[in-house]
Amino acid sequence: MSEKLKTFNVSLKTISPLHIGAGEQAVLSPYSDYVYVREDSSLLYIDGQKLQQLLAAKPELIDEYVAGIRDGYDNNRSNFSLDYFIRKRLKVDISEITRCRIPVGGEIQKNEVRCLIASSGRQFVPGSTIKGAIRTAVLLDWMTKTSKGKEYLNEIKNYVENEDWLPLKKSNPEKLCFGNISHDPFRHLRIGDSGFFISNTLSVRNIQRVSITQQEYSGINDNDIPLWLEVLMPGALSSFSISMQLPMKPTGFSFIDNQSIADLFKKINKQSLDSCSHEMKKLENSSRRFEPLKKFYEKLYLQIQRARPEVAVIRLGNGKTWYDNSIGLAVDNDNAGEQFPFEGYLRLLKLGELPFPSTRTLLVHNGSPSTPLGWVKLEVAETR
């Protein structure tokens, strides 16, 4: 059988705010990178090269500028103001060295901003991020739908009941499912990076990690560190390609063997439905402040249920829970059997205790956490 390639052009549209980090060092500082404009709730991103040119023309101000930045990093109550320094010391209008203006959702004060992954200042979604999320969906489908996967679930149950920590720790469901690298069916699946998103879909928002089991909300804890992220807001649109290469020999994975995007999307949607169902169940007895979150998942669940074969909903990037990145939806699910000792599983692997996990990373709106991150809609636009 000769190898053939089928390529699908897929649109990607954000359903909830999306953040895929650019790394721990990719942060913007209020002392060197941006100016907060309270009047219209925006951030002015400063062009670093232009600022350096201005400083080079006035070398007598360099020490003052460096000392101000250093003081800001060492003391979050620093009086150094980048806005004041540019206007009063360098004596230029900020608009002359502004790279772009980005809306911000709330009083950011002097907090750092974690950047979204970008190339030459333009945001995109890496193909590796999409492929990793798809791989998890396929793994969960294997564990809950195939005889070998169900055998593995039963092995896990036996390990937990016998408190056999070492074999449970060493067990590798990915290897059992996909085999060695040389036989991995995902060798036949190529996923490209998305195109760049337009700049007006970018925003800076406050993200908070909150307990969904706490009945009363006392506001943001004074000891919490505010987390501000660049995010792509709902409705941001781009596209990427998925290519399926017909294997020389059957892999046992029908979406690869038949080059079926509909089959693949069905597996993705099954995981997303299970994830929504799981979240709705966890939120049943939560406080009233989580009503917006409950409604979000109820609406998303219906959207996935009604999705056409060429449409899938998947979760990417920051904000995903342990369930989205692991076999959690298989072991804490009716698929594992009502008697599956999930609490023992958590204890044996030292993951935590019930309720688990008890916190969620949510976007804060009007001082209250409301929206999860990372949900996107995929839709096949063209096949060639």
Backbone hydrogen bonds, N-H to C=O, Kabsch-Sander energy under -0.5 kcal/mol:
donor,donor_aa,acceptor,acceptor_aa,energy
6,K,244,M,-2.5
8,F,242,I,-3.1
9,N,382,E,-3.1
10,V,8,F,-0.6
10,V,240,F,-3.3
11,S,379,E,-3.1
12,L,238,S,-2.9
13,K,377,K,-2.4
14,T,236,A,-2.2
15,I,375,W,-3.0
16,S,375,W,-1.9
18,L,232,L,-2.1
21,G,19,H,-0.5
22,A,115,C,-1.5
26,A,23,G,-1.3
27,V,25,Q,-1.9
28,L,113,V,-2.7
32,S,29,S,-1.0
33,D,29,S,-3.0
34,Y,29,S,-1.3
35,V,44,L,-1.7
37,V,42,S,-3.1
38,R,36,Y,-0.7
40,D,37,V,-0.5
41,S,38,R,-0.7
42,S,37,V,-1.8
43,L,102,I,-3.1
44,L,35,V,-2.8
45,Y,43,L,-0.7
45,Y,100,C,-2.7
46,I,33,D,-2.9
46,I,44,L,-0.5
47,D,97,I,-3.3
48,G,46,I,-0.9
51,L,47,D,-2.1
52,Q,48,G,-2.2
53,Q,49,Q,-2.0
54,L,50,K,-1.9
55,L,51,L,-2.2
56,A,52,Q,-2.4
57,A,53,Q,-1.4
58,K,54,L,-0.8
58,K,55,L,-0.6
61,L,58,K,-2.4
62,I,59,P,-1.2
63,D,59,P,-0.5
65,Y,61,L,-2.3
66,V,62,I,-2.8
67,A,63,D,-2.5
68,G,64,E,-2.0
69,I,65,Y,-2.2
70,R,66,V,-2.6
71,D,67,A,-2.4
72,G,68,G,-1.9
73,Y,69,I,-2.2
74,D,70,R,-1.9
75,N,71,D,-1.7
78,S,75,N,-1.8
82,L,30,P,-0.5
85,F,81,S,-2.5
86,I,82,L,-2.4
87,R,83,D,-2.3
88,K,84,Y,-3.2
89,R,84,Y,-0.8
89,R,85,F,-1.1
90,L,85,F,-2.5
92,V,86,I,-1.8
96,E,93,D,-2.0
97,I,94,I,-1.7
98,T,95,S,-0.7
99,R,45,Y,-3.9
99,R,97,I,-0.5
100,C,45,Y,-0.9
102,I,43,L,-2.7
104,V,41,S,-2.4
105,G,204,V,-2.5
106,G,104,V,-1.3
108,I,106,G,-1.0
111,N,108,I,-1.4
113,V,28,L,-2.0
114,R,228,W,-2.8
115,C,26,A,-2.8
117,I,20,I,-3.0
119,S,122,R,-2.6
122,R,119,S,-1.6
124,F,117,I,-1.2
129,T,126,P,-0.6
130,I,126,P,-1.4
131,K,127,G,-2.8
132,G,128,S,-2.2
133,A,129,T,-1.7
134,I,130,I,-2.2
135,R,131,K,-2.5
136,T,132,G,-1.7
137,A,133,A,-1.7
138,V,134,I,-2.3
139,L,135,R,-2.3
140,L,136,T,-2.4
141,D,137,A,-2.0
142,W,138,V,-2.2
143,M,139,L,-2.2
144,T,140,L,-1.7
145,K,141,D,-1.8
146,T,142,W,-1.6
150,K,146,T,-2.3
151,E,147,S,-2.0
152,Y,148,K,-1.9
153,L,149,G,-2.1
154,N,150,K,-2.0
155,E,151,E,-1.9
156,I,152,Y,-2.3
157,K,153,L,-2.1
158,N,154,N,-2.1
159,Y,155,E,-2.5
160,V,156,I,-2.5
161,E,157,K,-2.7
162,N,158,N,-2.1
163,E,160,V,-1.2
164,D,159,Y,-3.0
165,W,163,E,-1.4
168,L,164,D,-1.3
169,K,165,W,-2.7
170,K,166,L,-2.3
171,S,167,P,-1.2
176,L,172,N,-1.9
177,C,173,P,-2.3
178,F,174,E,-3.4
179,G,175,K,-2.0
183,H,180,N,-1.5
184,D,180,N,-0.8
184,D,181,I,-0.9
187,R,184,D,-2.0
188,H,185,P,-1.9
189,L,186,F,-1.2
190,R,188,H,-0.5
190,R,243,S,-2.8
192,G,241,S,-2.3
194,S,125,V,-2.8
195,G,239,S,-2.2
197,F,123,Q,-2.3
201,T,198,I,-1.6
202,L,199,S,-1.8
203,S,231,V,-2.3
204,V,103,P,-2.3
205,R,229,L,-2.5
206,N,105,G,-0.5
207,I,227,L,-3.4
208,Q,362,L,-2.9
210,V,208,Q,-0.7
210,V,360,R,-2.7
212,I,358,S,-2.6
213,T,358,S,-0.6
218,S,216,E,-0.6
224,D,221,N,-1.6
227,L,207,I,-1.0
228,W,112,E,-0.6
228,W,226,P,-0.6
229,L,205,R,-2.5
230,E,114,R,-2.5
231,V,203,S,-3.2
232,L,18,L,-2.4
233,M,201,T,-2.9
233,M,231,V,-0.6
235,G,14,T,-2.6
236,A,233,M,-1.8
238,S,12,L,-2.3
240,F,10,V,-2.5
242,I,8,F,-2.4
243,S,190,R,-3.1
244,M,6,K,-3.1
245,Q,188,H,-2.7
245,Q,243,S,-0.5
246,L,4,K,-3.3
246,L,244,M,-0.5
254,S,252,G,-0.7
256,I,253,F,-1.1
257,D,253,F,-2.6
258,N,254,S,-2.5
259,Q,256,I,-0.7
260,S,255,F,-1.6
261,I,259,Q,-0.7
264,L,260,S,-1.7
265,F,261,I,-2.8
266,K,262,A,-1.7
267,K,263,D,-1.5
268,I,264,L,-2.0
269,N,265,F,-2.8
270,K,266,K,-1.7
271,Q,267,K,-1.8
272,S,268,I,-2.2
273,L,269,N,-2.7
274,D,270,K,-2.3
275,S,271,Q,-2.4
276,C,272,S,-2.6
277,S,273,L,-2.8
278,H,274,D,-2.5
279,E,275,S,-2.4
280,M,276,C,-2.7
281,K,277,S,-2.1
282,K,278,H,-2.2
283,L,279,E,-1.6
284,E,281,K,-1.0
286,S,283,L,-1.5
290,F,287,S,-1.9
291,E,288,R,-2.1
294,K,290,F,-2.4
295,K,291,E,-2.6
296,F,292,P,-2.0
297,Y,293,L,-2.0
298,E,294,K,-2.3
299,K,295,K,-2.4
300,L,296,F,-2.4
301,Y,297,Y,-2.6
302,L,298,E,-1.7
303,Q,299,K,-2.0
304,I,300,L,-2.4
305,Q,301,Y,-2.4
306,R,302,L,-2.0
307,A,304,I,-1.3
311,V,308,R,-2.2
312,A,378,L,-2.6
314,I,376,V,-2.1
316,L,374,G,-2.6
318,N,19,H,-3.4
320,K,317,G,-0.9
324,D,321,T,-0.9
325,N,321,T,-0.9
325,N,322,W,-0.6
329,L,323,Y,-0.6
330,A,327,I,-1.7
331,V,327,I,-1.9
332,D,328,G,-2.6
336,A,333,N,-1.8
337,G,334,D,-1.5
340,F,337,G,-1.9
342,F,340,F,-2.2
345,Y,341,P,-2.0
346,L,342,F,-2.4
347,R,343,E,-2.1
348,L,344,G,-2.8
349,L,345,Y,-1.8
350,K,347,R,-0.9
351,L,346,L,-2.6
352,G,346,L,-0.7
360,R,210,V,-2.5
362,L,208,Q,-2.7
362,L,360,R,-0.7
363,L,371,T,-3.2
364,V,206,N,-2.8
365,H,368,S,-3.0
368,S,365,H,-1.8
370,S,363,L,-3.1
371,T,363,L,-1.1
373,L,361,T,-0.6
374,G,17,P,-3.0
376,V,314,I,-2.7
377,K,13,K,-3.2
378,L,312,A,-3.7
379,E,11,S,-1.8
380,V,310,E,-2.3
381,A,9,N,-3.4
382,E,9,N,-1.5
384,R,7,T,-3.0
